[in-house]
Amino acid sequence: MNNLTFKNGTYIEWGVGDDGGGSTQYTDFLTAIPSGNTYCNCLEWCAGLSAISFSLLDAQIIENCVLMDIYELALLTAVENAKKNGIENKVKYYVCDEIKKLPITEKFDLVVSNPPHCFDDLWMDENGDLSEIVGGHRRLVLDKKGKLHNEFFSNITRYLNKNADIFLSETQPHDFLIDMARENGLTYINSVSAPALAKTSNPQSVIMRFKYETEIH
């Protein structure tokens, strides 16, 4: 069993296969989110173990979080961690693979994610997105041609409050993700270095920030 305690005492525990990288990469988000920013409702897309959300709850940057992932085993671990910390009333989850499957009543001020990353086609399996089975549950590893990201950007704005922020962990500041975001009513703000991700991936790894400035839904 692995464990991690955040700065203000919130802690998480997890077993083999539960962690998709958030237990180390959460620090990139704490650095990327501007000091003093706070949010009521946060969505962690592709949440997995949900270490990012727990770190934000611990830092009092967010008040509540919704966790979304197709990988149910990790989400159930996150729910157990919420109970251990006495914050289960601040955490809920959905097991699904597409943003559009969330209840339309959900509205967010912040979205964070360390999603399956986009790589050049040379890295890709010709047959589709790369995935693996852990504990009988499928987990997506890489996002071929940004298909998963395209579904995200195509549907996320209907779940956002005006001026909502989106912070995505990516292996580089992909221009095609910026184009996807703009085509769907989001403003690209900037990309800042993601040193924790860079240690295990591309040295150019970044946190990309987008904003929902003009309501279209």
Sequence and secondary structure as in RCSB ss.txt:
>XXXX:A:sequence
MNNLTFKNGTYIEWGVGDDGGGSTQYTDFLTAIPSGNTYCNCLEWCAGLSAISFSLLDAQIIENCVLMDIYELAL
LTAVENAKKNGIENKVKYYVCDEIKKLPITEKFDLVVSNPPHCFDDLWMDENGDLSEIVGGHRRLVLDKKGKLHN
EFFSNITRYLNKNADIFLSETQPHDFLIDMARENGLTYINSVSAPALAKTSNPQSVIMRFKYETEIH
>XXXX:A:secstr
 EEEE TTS EEEE TT  SSHHHHHHHHHHHS TT  EEEEEEET TT HHHHHHHHTTSEEEEEEEES HHHH
HHHHHHHHHTT GGGEEEEE S GGGS TT  EEEEEE   B   GGGS TTS  EEEETTEEEE B GGGHHHH
HHHHHGGGGEEEEEEEEEEESS  HHHHHHHHHTT EEEEEEE HHHHTTS TT EEEEEEE S   
